[in-house]
Amino acid sequence: MSELALKALSRVIDPELRQPITELGMVGDLKVEGDSIHAQIKLTIVGCPAAQSIERDVRNALEAHFKNVELDMTTMTNEERDALKLKLRGNKPIRHNPFVQPGNLTRVIFVGSGKGGVGKSTLTANLAVALAAQGQKVGLIDADIFGYSIPGLLSITTGPTKVDELMLPPIAHDVRVISIGFFVSDNKPVAWRGPMLHRAVEQFLTDVYWGDLDFLLVDLPPGTGDVAISLGQLLPDAKSIVVTTPQHTAANVAERSGAIGLQTGQEILGVIENMSYLPTNGGKEFIFGEGGGQAVADRLTEISGKKVELLGQLPLSSNLRSEADLGIPIVISNPSDPAASEIIRIAKVLATNPRGLAGKSLPLNVS
């Protein structure tokens, strides 16, 4: 009967690690007597925030097969926790950057803009959620240290769980998220200079358990400062998306965002034009002018020597603004909204683009 219990418990998924508890070493002794079972469940840390949900799911799984279920909710020993951390890191050393390891196939995408106020963070949050809704495994780094906004845009109110030196990021809409906003209180400003900024973004990569991701989106701060340069060095295989608005003055500034990526080695994936037009009855009103996004794409094509596409044009949307204020991704709450539909379409384009394998070492054995 213990085999039946293990099979039932294999369907219980840790909400933070997104793996079966049977594979994480969280199932201890199982004592079965007739239609009764006593099960020991080992949480990762004392005060584990997922304790109640894990206990509920374990109980439900076992009660489907046993009349009497008794649970002993305990905590892993230091040795058991060390074994778990080693497993999660894939036997890699503490504080390593998984996205530069040989064979890593995560597509890293920087989302940047030349200046603030163009809707970059709202777009990034919705793009991450849209990719996750399409079955992709997605992580999101809020690298806008001074102007962090991703936690609010996704209604995340709890920070990461710390398993010793390893951080388990909160998950919203199936997207793993890390932000400096989780480590400051009362909306306090962050007053850091270059070295501290570099260390912060480096820790987002090395100290966070990301798991096996298909996509890692990085919401860059506007402009071309220290954070963008540091991330370019830490994630040399990343590609960048430049967000702009239709005005040609804004486009000129956005061009610099793409150009700095070229200097640190990032290929430009494309340009997205936000606030492109206001939908009217059967037509479009170009409140902020036209052509800024295409102008940026054309100029970056000229600078890079490679074709840079205009990936999409998002219309003005009061729903997008109001849902963002409420912390609700519009691609989930109102996917038929014209702006949401365009974000979902762009996400599909990104997901269907072939993953570049040039220079990657693949785990193939030739006999």
Helices and strands as residue ranges (DSSP letters): H 2-9, G 21-23, E 27-33, E 36-43, H 51-63, E 68-75, H 78-88, G 98-100, E 107-113, H 120-133, E 138-142, H 150-153, E 161-163, E 166-168, E 171-172, E 175-179, G 180-182, H 194-206, E 215-219, H 226-234, E 239-244, H 248-263, E 267-273, E 278-280, E 283-285, H 292-304, E 310-313, H 318-326, H 330-333, H 338-352
